[in-house]
Amino acid sequence: LDALTTELRRIVGAQHVPTDRDDTAPYATDWTRRWRGATPLVARPGDVDEVAAIVRACRAHRVALVPQGGNTGLVGGSVPLAGEIVLSTRRLERLGDVDALGMRVVAGAGVTLEALQHAVAPAGLRFGVDLAARGTATIGGMVATNAGGTHVVRHGTMRVQLLGVEAVLGDGSVIRHLRGLRKDNTGYDLASLLCGSEGTLGVVTAAALRLIPTPRTVAVALIGFATVDAAVRASAQLQHDVPGIEAVELMLRDGLRLAGAHLDVTLPAVAEAPVTVLVEIGVAESPVDVLAAAVQGLEGRVGEPAVAIDARSAGRLWRLRDAHPEAAAALGVVHKLDVTLPAPALAAFVDQVHQSVRARAPEATCLVYGHLGDGNLHVNVVGPGVTDEIDDAVLDLVVEAGGSISAEHGIGTAKRRWLEQVRAPGDIAAFRAIKRALDPDGILNPNVLLA
Ligand SMILES: Cc1cc2nc3c(=O)[nH]c(=O)nc-3n(C[C@H](O)[C@H](O)[C@H](O)COP(=O)(O)OP(=O)(O)OC[C@H]3O[C@@H](n4cnc5c(N)ncnc54)[C@H](O)[C@@H]3O)c2cc1C
């Protein structure tokens, strides 16, 4: 390791290879604090050539590495759990000029989502993926996890925004296809392959990204329902009837109360409903009329919806939704299960999951919220008696209902033992063949995805 440390210092400069425990510790524990490891060093390259040199050096020394962006991942994939070194991409923060005509931009892997949002806004453009960790999550991490977030219902996941990538593969070679054309059928779609690969095939160093026009007007409504079933029906009806649906998010009364207390804000009256749905629409004209008409037609509503038509009050409603993960984390180490359910199975699942957690850990808090429009729920369980057995019980329910055990956070370390149950043997064999081809010595993220 001493020889490798010397070599890495030569590549990136000694100040970018911290080895002191105090300096490396923040890179070794994840956002939830559930996954804690240790690392002998962190390498912080400043460009793609340095990334390639680091990967080659690690390969020559047979030392495994964990690529890390903002370290906001929620499945334990971003931290060194078996003494790997950490390759931090945060210095890869170059942002290209915004191409307003082509509606695209090239962003370095270390650019945060928020920095990207600020950079493209003056051109009347925005980025199609948004999530609450925007201040810290990086473009590279979002590509690696195929992040979803709150606007998938309208604009799709990270993969849909991706027009090309630059990356260093596990064998140290560089792939680069950043022209960023909307249509470009010139061979295998390597960007798509790396998207969602969770750092197991290559280190993403930059991405060409599609941008979309900012809607002229946006309106947000928080609508109350008596049951999850009514909310699921409303979600389908809204998506069917209303143009410009940007988000459909689910919250339950307990979660809203917790988020309100965490933010120290007074909740709107509709928050008393057992179930609330946050709907955002973005359209060219009078979103209020469109939204009001759509809301009136929904069955199973309770209370008066809270409606926001200016950015400030819309932001206030969104903060209630965004604060859910933080409010749960304030209660302790959260077991986070991010799952997709088929729409017809969603309401029953919410009931079963609460029963199942109550039976195993009666004093634990179980919060369920998420991206209702995509059938994607986040189950957060925290408190006394929460063990891996609870994860298994929840994921069993998901599999029984025909859902997916990972909607948007990936497999990471947390769900690795589940992979063989949910993917066909042929799929896993193909995963392994691809892994061997691109990372022949298995040095990239050995704790993630494939056992
Ligand atoms: C409050 C909160 C809310 C969130 N909401 C959402 C949400 O709505 N939707 C959603 O999808 N996720 C959400 N997340 C999870 C997280 O923000 C995303 O997974 C995000 O994409 C991770 O980005 P990151 O830069 O922090 O990556 P990291 O956490 O650093 O890494 C995540 C994974 O990607 C790999 N990786 C990171 N950078 C690279 C790179 N450049 N090249 C190759 N591999 C790399 C890592 O090895 C790891 O396996 C949320 C997290 C928090 C804390």
PDBQT file of the ligand as one rigid body, heavy atoms in Angstrom, charges set to zero:
ROOT
HETATM    1  C1  LIG A 501     -32.491  13.063   1.432  1.00  0.00    +0.000 C 
HETATM    2  C2  LIG A 501     -32.268  12.117   0.282  1.00  0.00    +0.000 A 
HETATM    3  C3  LIG A 501     -33.236  12.001  -0.706  1.00  0.00    +0.000 A 
HETATM    4  C4  LIG A 501     -33.029  11.154  -1.803  1.00  0.00    +0.000 A 
HETATM    5  N1  LIG A 501     -33.995  11.061  -2.755  1.00  0.00    +0.000 NA
HETATM    6  C5  LIG A 501     -33.789  10.270  -3.827  1.00  0.00    +0.000 A 
HETATM    7  C6  LIG A 501     -34.774  10.159  -4.853  1.00  0.00    +0.000 A 
HETATM    8  O1  LIG A 501     -35.843  10.773  -4.778  1.00  0.00    +0.000 OA
HETATM    9  N2  LIG A 501     -34.494   9.369  -5.914  1.00  0.00    +0.000 N 
HETATM   10  C7  LIG A 501     -33.317   8.667  -6.023  1.00  0.00    +0.000 A 
HETATM   11  O2  LIG A 501     -33.118   7.965  -7.027  1.00  0.00    +0.000 OA
HETATM   12  N3  LIG A 501     -32.388   8.726  -5.040  1.00  0.00    +0.000 NA
HETATM   13  C8  LIG A 501     -32.584   9.506  -3.968  1.00  0.00    +0.000 A 
HETATM   14  N4  LIG A 501     -31.640   9.557  -2.985  1.00  0.00    +0.000 N 
HETATM   15  C9  LIG A 501     -30.421   8.718  -3.086  1.00  0.00    +0.000 C 
HETATM   16  C10 LIG A 501     -29.195   9.422  -3.696  1.00  0.00    +0.000 C 
HETATM   17  O3  LIG A 501     -29.275  10.812  -3.616  1.00  0.00    +0.000 OA
HETATM   18  C11 LIG A 501     -29.020   9.006  -5.150  1.00  0.00    +0.000 C 
HETATM   19  O4  LIG A 501     -28.765   7.616  -5.208  1.00  0.00    +0.000 OA
HETATM   20  C12 LIG A 501     -27.880   9.735  -5.878  1.00  0.00    +0.000 C 
HETATM   21  O5  LIG A 501     -27.918   9.378  -7.229  1.00  0.00    +0.000 OA
HETATM   22  C13 LIG A 501     -26.498   9.421  -5.311  1.00  0.00    +0.000 C 
HETATM   23  O6  LIG A 501     -25.573  10.370  -5.819  1.00  0.00    +0.000 OA
HETATM   24  P1  LIG A 501     -24.179  10.577  -5.056  1.00  0.00    +0.000 P 
HETATM   25  O7  LIG A 501     -23.342  11.497  -5.873  1.00  0.00    +0.000 OA
HETATM   26  O8  LIG A 501     -24.396  10.963  -3.657  1.00  0.00    +0.000 OA
HETATM   27  O9  LIG A 501     -23.577   9.102  -5.166  1.00  0.00    +0.000 OA
HETATM   28  P2  LIG A 501     -22.838   8.261  -4.031  1.00  0.00    +0.000 P 
HETATM   29  O10 LIG A 501     -23.701   8.073  -2.851  1.00  0.00    +0.000 OA
HETATM   30  O11 LIG A 501     -21.495   8.831  -3.795  1.00  0.00    +0.000 OA
HETATM   31  O12 LIG A 501     -22.678   6.851  -4.779  1.00  0.00    +0.000 OA
HETATM   32  C14 LIG A 501     -23.795   6.060  -5.098  1.00  0.00    +0.000 C 
HETATM   33  C15 LIG A 501     -23.318   4.851  -5.933  1.00  0.00    +0.000 C 
HETATM   34  O13 LIG A 501     -22.801   5.295  -7.167  1.00  0.00    +0.000 OA
HETATM   35  C16 LIG A 501     -21.405   4.988  -7.289  1.00  0.00    +0.000 C 
HETATM   36  N5  LIG A 501     -20.783   6.186  -7.864  1.00  0.00    +0.000 N 
HETATM   37  C17 LIG A 501     -20.810   7.468  -7.387  1.00  0.00    +0.000 A 
HETATM   38  N6  LIG A 501     -20.193   8.310  -8.242  1.00  0.00    +0.000 NA
HETATM   39  C18 LIG A 501     -19.762   7.537  -9.281  1.00  0.00    +0.000 A 
HETATM   40  C19 LIG A 501     -19.069   7.806 -10.488  1.00  0.00    +0.000 A 
HETATM   41  N7  LIG A 501     -18.689   9.036 -10.832  1.00  0.00    +0.000 N 
HETATM   42  N8  LIG A 501     -18.798   6.776 -11.321  1.00  0.00    +0.000 NA
HETATM   43  C20 LIG A 501     -19.182   5.512 -11.014  1.00  0.00    +0.000 A 
HETATM   44  N9  LIG A 501     -19.834   5.200  -9.884  1.00  0.00    +0.000 NA
HETATM   45  C21 LIG A 501     -20.128   6.198  -9.029  1.00  0.00    +0.000 A 
HETATM   46  C22 LIG A 501     -20.934   4.648  -5.889  1.00  0.00    +0.000 C 
HETATM   47  O14 LIG A 501     -19.875   3.743  -5.917  1.00  0.00    +0.000 OA
HETATM   48  C23 LIG A 501     -22.197   4.058  -5.279  1.00  0.00    +0.000 C 
HETATM   49  O15 LIG A 501     -22.325   2.708  -5.651  1.00  0.00    +0.000 OA
HETATM   50  C24 LIG A 501     -31.827  10.394  -1.878  1.00  0.00    +0.000 A 
HETATM   51  C25 LIG A 501     -30.863  10.500  -0.881  1.00  0.00    +0.000 A 
HETATM   52  C26 LIG A 501     -31.076  11.349   0.197  1.00  0.00    +0.000 A 
HETATM   53  C27 LIG A 501     -30.006  11.451   1.244  1.00  0.00    +0.000 C 
ENDROOT
TORSDOF 0
